[in-house]
């Protein structure tokens, strides 16, 4: 019974896990794409 509840919870959570992983990959892609841009110098 416990295994079924854990499976159900994991099955319902997979979209959140997938979106989190895609967000991390997207952030790393942006960092890689704009790695040559430096922040402006402070006065």
Secondary structure, 3 states (H helix, E strand, C coil): CHHHHHHHHHHHHHHHHHHHHHHHHHHHHHHHHCCCCCCCCCC
